[in-house]
């Protein structure tokens, strides 16, 4: 692991440790001891079910391009991508190039096709998140009584997310826009690179055209929208229900509206490319927001720690455990993401 990423990782751990010390380790420990293990086990099962749903959704976009990949192989590819998203300060996007690389390598498919399936998969995830974010912001204004600057920051974050999404979508569908942006990226790369890149413009434009063709094929595939989009909504429901179950384990019945609002806020914070997976910042925001909503701080901290243990740490460990299975090429790609 590169020194910069390791340092940021330790900073995230430090922020989390400060939060725990501020609330009181003893109170948090007492809450965890009293937690119902069956509810915790149910939350783990829900998380495992989410892995299956994510695999199914990505498989839909993969199949739409005629790429052959068995689901038992797609699942570990997905886990590697999720793990790298968690441990690299890349705004939750560091794992996407890696899983595209793995898919292309193991299916003998062009990289632009493999990457198109990943972009489409993330795009399907964006639609329900935007709807959930709008509802959560309205709920926060009406019931959580947040400070005006927090509400404005949330709205601004959502606007930035929407703008970025539509720019990417426009670039994917408009050939001329894709060409201009590709050439601009090539110029930036050549300016900062010391190596010669013969015919890089032609290679980049060919790759962009192949990528755009793949995106258009998937958009026209009815299965992508008819099955992939509903799956995305189900996945987000599972995310919220998992958190609800974790709180139920501590005897705290937090409303689904509060959980959805806090989850969206934490997700938006986690997208900021400062700390690996938003480690520390996301945990702190969740603890603070649940406390504002009326949950005792010790319960907020205990539930957040357990929930993150399931959604963040378990996912990271599983992904890193299967990473060596894909060989040294993927390990090198992973190393590049840490730079």
C-alpha positions, 0 to 999 in steps of 0.5 A: 500500500502506498504511503499516502493512502496508508496515511489517509487510512490512519487519519480516518481511523484517528477521526473515528477513535476521537469520536469513540473517546468523546462519547465514551468507550465504556458506554459504547461497549455496554451497548454492544454487549446488550445487542441482539446477535440474531438481528446482527446475523440478519443484517449480515445476511441482508448484506450478503443478499446485496452482493447477490443483487449487485452481481445480478445487476452487473450480469445484466449489463454484461450480457447485453454486450454479449460478454460471457462471464459466469456469475460465480466469476462476476461476484469476486470481480465485484467484491474486488471493485467494492474493496478497492472503492473502500480503501482508496481515496478516489471518491468511491470510483477507484475500483471501477477501472480495476473490475473493468480490467478483470472482466476484460481480461477473463472474458477476452473482451475489449477493455472499452466494452468491459468498462462500458458495463461498469459505467452502465452499472453505476448509472443504474445505481444513480437513478434511485439514489437521486430520488432517494436523495431528494426525498431525504433532503426534504425529510431532513428539512422538515423533521431533522431541523438541520442548520441551513448551511448543512441543507445547502451543502446537501443540495449543492452536493446533489446538484454536482452529482447530477451535473457530473452524471449528465456530463458523462451521459452526454459524453457517452451518447454524443460522438462529437462531445466524446471526441473533444473530451477524449482529445482534451484528456490526451493532451493533459496526459501528454503534457504531464507524461515523460514517455512518448505515446505514438498514435495515442490520439487514434488509439484513444478515439478508437477506444471512445467510439467502441465505448460509445457503441457499447453504451448505445447497445445497452441503452437499447436493451430492454433487459437493462432498464426493465430488470436492472433499474428495479434491481437498483431500487431493491438494492437501496431498500436493502441498504436502508433495511440493513441499517434499521435491523442493526438499530433494532439489535440495540432496541432502538427503533429508528424511523426509516425516514431518518435512516434514509436521510442519514444514509444519503448524507453519509453517502454524499460525504463518502463520495468526496475523495479525501479519505479511503471510503470516507472512513472516519468522516462517514462514521462521524457524520452518521453518529452525529446525525442519528444523535440529532434525530434523538438516538442516544449517542452511545447507541448511535455510535455502537450501531454505526460501528457495527453497521460499518463493520458489516458494510465497509470492513466485511466487504473490504476483507472479502474483496482483498481476500479474493484479489490474489486469485486474479493474478499479478496484473490485477495486483499492479492495477490495484497498486496504480489506484493507490498512487 
